[in-house]
Amino acid sequence: MLYIQLIGILAFCLLVLSYYKKSTASILIYQIVSNFAYAVHYFLLGALSGAYSSIVSIFRNILFMKFKNHKIFITIFIELLYLAIAYIFFENIYSIIPIIGTSIYLISMNFDTRKSLLIGGIFNSISWMTYAIFVSSYAGIVTEAIIVISNVIQLKKVDLHM
């Protein structure tokens, strides 16, 4: 069980580092690797909606990097995948919470600013923290709490430079 939590901690480290990158592309690359680690973490916990949401998030980030001029189509396509995951892996209300958070983050990606990514990341982390509590992802609980704090700090820095 400890190794499962360690995989979650690795995912956390990568995600936190992503928010300290200056370009949207750098943020997304770090998040691709982080989402892969989260997918493994949640699969090993048996938390399938979280695992599959993380996999779709990998594809989301790749599509946003490759097809910057087609954001609305990517958003619609990815939202449909998230809805499919919510339907297929629905167990209870907790199983759809990470999908709601991830959907909010997806919408924030359409604005293509660091500030929108940080705000979307805060909502996303609150959703995932709730899910992590439910599926006993101790690494996830700590991760998301720290990410919320980190994103709030980074958001204040962005606001100071505007």
Residue frames as qw, qx, qy, qz and C-alpha x, y, z in Angstrom:
[[0.000, 0.884, 0.467, 0.000, 0.00, 0.00, 0.00],
 [0.343, -0.731, 0.088, 0.583, 2.89, 2.37, 0.71],
 [0.374, -0.070, 0.571, 0.727, 4.16, 2.16, -2.87],
 [0.142, 0.689, 0.637, 0.316, 0.74, 3.23, -4.13],
 [0.205, -0.928, -0.207, 0.231, 0.93, 6.37, -1.97],
 [0.458, -0.483, 0.344, 0.663, 4.50, 7.02, -3.16],
 [0.334, 0.343, 0.633, 0.608, 3.29, 7.01, -6.77],
 [0.053, -0.882, -0.455, -0.111, 0.74, 9.63, -5.72],
 [0.393, -0.786, 0.049, 0.475, 3.48, 11.72, -4.12],
 [0.452, -0.087, 0.520, 0.719, 5.51, 11.57, -7.36],
 [0.166, 0.646, 0.605, 0.435, 2.45, 12.78, -9.27],
 [0.257, -0.907, -0.273, 0.191, 2.08, 15.59, -6.75],
 [0.468, -0.532, 0.242, 0.663, 5.67, 16.76, -7.16],
 [0.344, 0.183, 0.599, 0.700, 5.30, 16.93, -10.93],
 [0.003, 0.786, 0.562, 0.258, 2.01, 18.80, -10.71],
 [0.336, -0.853, -0.122, 0.380, 3.34, 21.40, -8.28],
 [0.448, -0.309, 0.401, 0.737, 6.36, 21.95, -10.50],
 [0.300, 0.505, 0.635, 0.502, 4.04, 22.53, -13.46],
 [0.081, -0.921, -0.380, -0.022, 2.55, 25.63, -11.86],
 [0.394, -0.742, 0.162, 0.517, 5.98, 27.22, -11.52],
 [0.512, 0.146, 0.546, 0.647, 6.59, 27.04, -15.26],
 [0.059, 0.446, 0.006, -0.893, 6.15, 30.25, -17.21],
 [0.336, 0.169, -0.553, -0.743, 4.69, 28.97, -20.48],
 [0.809, 0.030, 0.165, -0.564, 1.41, 27.15, -20.97],
 [0.802, 0.340, -0.481, -0.099, 3.23, 24.44, -22.97],
 [0.256, 0.367, -0.777, 0.443, 5.64, 23.74, -20.11],
 [0.511, -0.154, 0.495, -0.686, 2.76, 23.57, -17.64],
 [0.873, 0.170, -0.057, -0.454, 0.94, 21.06, -19.84],
 [0.640, 0.389, -0.657, 0.078, 3.99, 18.82, -20.37],
 [0.009, -0.279, 0.780, -0.560, 4.58, 18.48, -16.64],
 [0.634, 0.001, 0.370, -0.679, 0.89, 17.79, -16.16],
 [0.805, 0.265, -0.429, -0.313, 0.93, 15.01, -18.78],
 [0.465, 0.262, -0.790, 0.300, 3.56, 13.12, -16.81],
 [0.236, -0.145, 0.611, -0.742, 1.80, 13.90, -13.54],
 [0.755, 0.077, 0.031, -0.650, -1.52, 12.62, -14.86],
 [0.727, 0.232, -0.641, -0.087, 0.11, 9.36, -15.92],
 [0.217, 0.180, -0.798, 0.533, 1.42, 8.84, -12.39],
 [0.463, -0.020, 0.395, -0.793, -2.02, 9.72, -10.99],
 [0.791, 0.136, -0.340, -0.490, -3.68, 7.22, -13.34],
 [0.583, 0.165, -0.773, 0.188, -1.42, 4.44, -12.06],
 [0.046, -0.141, 0.646, -0.749, -2.00, 5.57, -8.47],
 [0.603, 0.037, 0.213, -0.768, -5.80, 5.54, -8.78],
 [0.768, 0.161, -0.544, -0.298, -5.87, 2.25, -10.74],
 [0.426, 0.157, -0.812, 0.367, -3.91, 0.59, -7.94],
 [0.220, -0.010, 0.567, -0.793, -6.40, 1.98, -5.41],
 [0.125, 0.402, 0.903, 0.092, -9.30, 0.61, -7.48],
 [0.144, 0.680, 0.287, -0.659, -10.59, 4.15, -8.04],
 [0.536, 0.290, 0.639, 0.470, -11.52, 3.79, -11.69],
 [0.222, 0.912, 0.327, 0.113, -13.25, 7.11, -12.38],
 [0.276, -0.887, 0.238, 0.283, -10.17, 8.91, -11.05],
 [0.583, -0.242, 0.620, 0.466, -7.82, 6.70, -13.06],
 [0.472, 0.501, 0.607, 0.397, -9.68, 7.10, -16.33],
 [0.043, 0.983, 0.167, -0.063, -10.15, 10.85, -15.77],
 [0.400, -0.713, 0.395, 0.419, -6.38, 11.12, -15.42],
 [0.557, 0.069, 0.673, 0.483, -5.86, 9.24, -18.69],
 [0.311, 0.795, 0.468, 0.228, -8.30, 11.49, -20.54],
 [0.183, -0.951, 0.042, 0.247, -6.48, 14.49, -19.04],
 [0.537, -0.340, 0.535, 0.557, -3.27, 13.26, -20.68],
 [0.409, 0.433, 0.643, 0.481, -4.98, 13.28, -24.07],
 [0.005, 0.946, 0.319, -0.052, -6.55, 16.66, -23.26],
 [0.326, -0.802, 0.234, 0.443, -3.16, 18.23, -22.65],
 [0.494, -0.081, 0.646, 0.576, -1.61, 16.68, -25.75],
 [0.302, 0.666, 0.606, 0.312, -4.49, 17.88, -27.93],
 [0.089, -0.969, -0.153, 0.171, -4.29, 21.40, -26.50],
 [0.416, -0.605, 0.408, 0.543, -0.56, 21.52, -27.21],
 [0.430, 0.054, 0.720, 0.541, -0.86, 20.20, -30.78],
 [0.091, 0.562, 0.638, 0.519, -4.04, 21.92, -31.93],
 [0.171, -0.301, -0.366, 0.864, -4.06, 25.33, -30.27],
 [0.224, 0.067, -0.244, -0.941, -6.44, 26.81, -32.83],
 [0.538, -0.221, -0.670, -0.461, -9.15, 24.20, -32.27],
 [0.024, -0.146, 0.731, -0.666, -9.78, 24.60, -28.55],
 [0.623, 0.008, 0.188, -0.759, -13.57, 24.58, -28.76],
 [0.824, 0.167, -0.447, -0.304, -13.61, 21.28, -30.65],
 [0.434, 0.221, -0.788, 0.378, -11.11, 19.74, -28.25],
 [0.259, -0.142, 0.542, -0.786, -13.14, 20.95, -25.28],
 [0.777, 0.050, -0.032, -0.627, -16.34, 19.42, -26.63],
 [0.760, 0.228, -0.606, -0.058, -14.61, 16.12, -27.50],
 [0.287, 0.209, -0.765, 0.538, -12.91, 15.82, -24.11],
 [0.446, -0.119, 0.382, -0.801, -16.07, 16.82, -22.22],
 [0.845, 0.071, -0.264, -0.459, -17.88, 13.98, -24.00],
 [0.632, 0.201, -0.714, 0.225, -15.16, 11.57, -22.86],
 [0.030, -0.190, 0.644, -0.741, -15.48, 12.83, -19.28],
 [0.673, -0.045, 0.111, -0.730, -19.26, 12.36, -19.44],
 [0.825, 0.136, -0.517, -0.186, -18.75, 8.80, -20.71],
 [0.384, 0.204, -0.756, 0.489, -16.41, 8.07, -17.80],
 [0.326, -0.147, 0.444, -0.822, -18.93, 9.52, -15.35],
 [0.805, 0.036, -0.111, -0.581, -21.64, 7.30, -16.79],
 [0.782, 0.205, -0.588, -0.015, -19.64, 4.09, -17.16],
 [0.500, 0.098, -0.684, 0.523, -17.86, 4.23, -13.80],
 [0.391, -0.516, 0.091, -0.757, -20.60, 5.80, -11.71],
 [0.440, -0.143, -0.839, 0.285, -20.67, 4.23, -8.26],
 [0.263, -0.750, -0.509, 0.330, -21.94, 7.15, -6.17],
 [0.113, 0.989, 0.095, 0.014, -21.73, 10.92, -6.04],
 [0.458, -0.729, 0.382, 0.335, -18.06, 10.77, -5.09],
 [0.690, 0.060, 0.576, 0.435, -17.14, 8.98, -8.30],
 [0.413, 0.737, 0.370, 0.388, -18.19, 11.98, -10.40],
 [0.286, -0.918, -0.031, 0.275, -16.56, 14.69, -8.27],
 [0.481, -0.418, 0.427, 0.642, -13.13, 14.45, -9.95],
 [0.385, 0.424, 0.633, 0.521, -14.83, 14.63, -13.34],
 [0.020, -0.942, -0.334, -0.028, -16.57, 17.86, -12.34],
 [0.395, -0.788, 0.192, 0.432, -13.27, 19.36, -11.18],
 [0.514, -0.107, 0.594, 0.609, -11.46, 18.21, -14.28],
 [0.293, 0.688, 0.572, 0.337, -14.21, 19.69, -16.46],
 [0.142, -0.968, -0.107, 0.177, -13.80, 23.06, -14.74],
 [0.467, -0.554, 0.427, 0.541, -10.06, 22.89, -15.37],
 [0.496, 0.291, 0.652, 0.494, -10.72, 22.02, -19.03],
 [0.149, 0.904, 0.378, 0.136, -12.81, 25.14, -19.42],
 [0.313, -0.879, 0.134, 0.334, -10.04, 27.24, -17.83],
 [0.602, -0.176, 0.533, 0.568, -7.60, 25.93, -20.44],
 [0.423, 0.675, 0.509, 0.325, -9.59, 27.68, -23.16],
 [0.064, -0.992, -0.067, 0.084, -8.48, 31.07, -21.90],
 [0.798, 0.360, -0.093, 0.474, -4.78, 30.25, -22.44],
 [0.001, -0.797, 0.312, -0.517, -3.48, 32.38, -19.60],
 [0.380, 0.150, -0.782, 0.470, -1.49, 31.37, -16.57],
 [0.299, -0.116, 0.432, -0.843, -4.08, 33.02, -14.33],
 [0.785, 0.005, -0.155, -0.600, -6.96, 31.01, -15.76],
 [0.718, 0.143, -0.678, 0.067, -4.97, 27.78, -15.38],
 [0.150, 0.169, -0.699, 0.679, -4.25, 28.61, -11.74],
 [0.522, -0.060, 0.251, -0.813, -7.89, 29.39, -10.96],
 [0.840, 0.092, -0.367, -0.390, -9.07, 26.25, -12.76],
 [0.543, 0.226, -0.752, 0.298, -6.39, 24.31, -10.91],
 [0.185, -0.189, 0.594, -0.760, -7.74, 25.49, -7.55],
 [0.754, 0.020, 0.084, -0.651, -11.26, 24.26, -8.32],
 [0.785, 0.249, -0.554, -0.117, -9.86, 21.05, -9.77],
 [0.314, 0.276, -0.775, 0.473, -7.77, 20.37, -6.66],
 [0.444, -0.139, 0.469, -0.750, -10.69, 20.93, -4.29],
 [0.858, 0.121, -0.151, -0.476, -12.71, 18.38, -6.28],
 [0.720, 0.287, -0.622, 0.108, -9.88, 15.85, -6.35],
 [0.009, -0.329, 0.707, -0.626, -9.21, 16.33, -2.63],
 [0.698, -0.071, 0.273, -0.658, -12.80, 15.37, -1.90],
 [0.894, 0.239, -0.313, -0.214, -12.45, 12.30, -4.12],
 [0.442, 0.424, -0.709, 0.350, -9.08, 11.39, -2.55],
 [0.370, -0.285, 0.599, -0.650, -10.68, 11.37, 0.90],
 [0.853, 0.074, 0.100, -0.507, -13.37, 8.99, -0.34],
 [0.904, 0.308, -0.296, -0.016, -10.95, 6.54, -2.03],
 [0.771, -0.588, 0.140, 0.199, -8.32, 6.69, 0.76],
 [0.681, 0.495, -0.046, 0.537, -5.65, 8.33, -1.35],
 [0.515, -0.741, -0.144, 0.407, -3.62, 9.82, 1.47],
 [0.459, -0.127, 0.311, 0.822, -1.06, 11.13, -0.97],
 [0.092, 0.553, 0.553, 0.616, -3.92, 12.65, -2.96],
 [0.333, -0.854, -0.397, 0.053, -5.38, 14.42, 0.06],
 [0.493, -0.614, 0.073, 0.612, -2.07, 16.02, 0.99],
 [0.417, 0.129, 0.496, 0.750, -1.25, 16.71, -2.64],
 [0.038, 0.688, 0.532, 0.492, -4.44, 18.58, -3.41],
 [0.380, -0.863, -0.256, 0.214, -4.35, 20.60, -0.19],
 [0.494, -0.464, 0.230, 0.698, -0.81, 21.75, -0.96],
 [0.323, 0.298, 0.560, 0.702, -1.68, 22.46, -4.59],
 [0.084, -0.866, -0.461, -0.176, -4.56, 24.70, -3.55],
 [0.427, -0.806, -0.009, 0.409, -2.22, 26.68, -1.29],
 [0.510, -0.191, 0.444, 0.712, 0.50, 26.77, -3.96],
 [0.244, 0.527, 0.587, 0.563, -1.91, 27.94, -6.67],
 [0.185, -0.926, -0.327, 0.033, -3.30, 30.67, -4.43],
 [0.473, -0.646, 0.187, 0.570, 0.25, 31.93, -3.80],
 [0.418, 0.048, 0.567, 0.709, 1.08, 31.80, -7.51],
 [0.103, 0.753, 0.574, 0.305, -2.19, 33.55, -8.34],
 [0.277, -0.904, -0.134, 0.296, -1.26, 36.41, -6.02],
 [0.463, -0.403, 0.401, 0.681, 2.11, 36.71, -7.80],
 [0.312, 0.398, 0.647, 0.571, 0.40, 36.80, -11.20],
 [0.055, -0.892, -0.443, -0.075, -1.96, 39.52, -9.97],
 [0.402, -0.758, 0.056, 0.510, 0.96, 41.59, -8.68],
 [0.398, -0.210, 0.532, 0.717, 2.61, 41.56, -12.10],
 [0.276, 0.602, 0.672, 0.332, -0.47, 42.64, -14.00]]
